[in-house]
Amino acid sequence: MLEPLQDYLVVQLQRELPRASPIVMVEQSSPRGRRAIVQRCGPEVTDIAPGEIVVVNTDRGIQVGDELLVPEAGILARLKS
């Protein structure tokens, strides 16, 4: 089990949903955002809790197995139901 330190989080990326069109225009300078579920938080994480669904910048993370280790600053948004 991966235990995050400092302000890092362990997230589980969710599968991307199929799009209505096969053509997707993406600005190259924008971060790659993906939905993820927060699994564990380091002791310095203040605004996010395990179980929350977030949008994470995958360019800021480190892939470890099937999980992504990302700093709290790499969380772009919280998805509310």
C-alpha positions in Angstrom: 0.0 0.0 0.0 1.3 3.4 -1.0 1.3 5.9 2.0 1.5 9.5 0.9 3.8 11.9 2.8 3.7 15.7 3.2 1.0 17.3 0.9 0.6 14.3 -1.4 -2.5 12.3 -2.2 -3.0 8.8 -3.6 -5.8 8.8 -6.2 -7.4 6.1 -8.3 -8.1 7.3 -11.8 -11.5 6.6 -13.2 -12.1 5.3 -16.7 -12.7 7.9 -19.3 -16.2 7.9 -20.7 -16.6 7.6 -24.5 -17.2 10.8 -26.3 -20.1 11.6 -28.7 -17.6 12.6 -31.4 -14.2 10.9 -32.1 -12.7 14.4 -32.7 -11.5 16.2 -29.6 -9.8 19.6 -29.7 -7.4 20.1 -26.8 -5.1 23.1 -26.2 -1.6 21.7 -25.9 -0.6 24.1 -23.1 -3.6 23.0 -20.9 -3.1 20.4 -18.2 -4.5 16.9 -18.7 -7.4 16.6 -16.3 -8.9 13.3 -15.3 -11.6 12.3 -12.8 -10.2 10.4 -9.8 -11.3 9.1 -6.4 -9.0 10.2 -3.5 -7.8 7.0 -1.7 -5.4 8.4 0.9 -4.0 11.8 2.0 -0.7 12.9 3.4 -0.6 14.7 6.8 -0.3 18.2 5.3 -3.3 17.9 3.0 -5.9 20.4 4.1 -8.7 20.8 1.6 -9.3 17.2 0.3 -10.5 14.0 2.0 -10.5 10.3 1.1 -13.5 9.3 -0.9 -13.9 12.6 -2.7 -14.2 12.7 -6.5 -11.8 15.2 -8.0 -10.3 16.3 -11.3 -6.6 15.8 -11.1 -3.8 17.1 -13.4 -2.2 13.8 -14.5 1.0 15.7 -15.7 1.7 16.5 -12.0 1.4 13.0 -10.8 3.6 9.9 -10.6 2.0 6.6 -11.6 2.7 3.8 -9.1 1.0 0.6 -10.1 -2.7 1.4 -10.7 -2.6 4.5 -8.5 -1.4 8.1 -9.0 0.6 10.0 -6.4 -0.1 13.7 -6.8 0.6 16.9 -4.8 -2.4 18.7 -3.4 -1.7 21.5 -5.9 -2.3 19.0 -8.7 -6.0 18.8 -7.8 -7.8 21.1 -10.2 -11.4 20.8 -8.9 -13.7 18.9 -6.5 -16.8 17.3 -8.1 -19.9 17.6 -6.0 -23.0 15.5 -6.5 
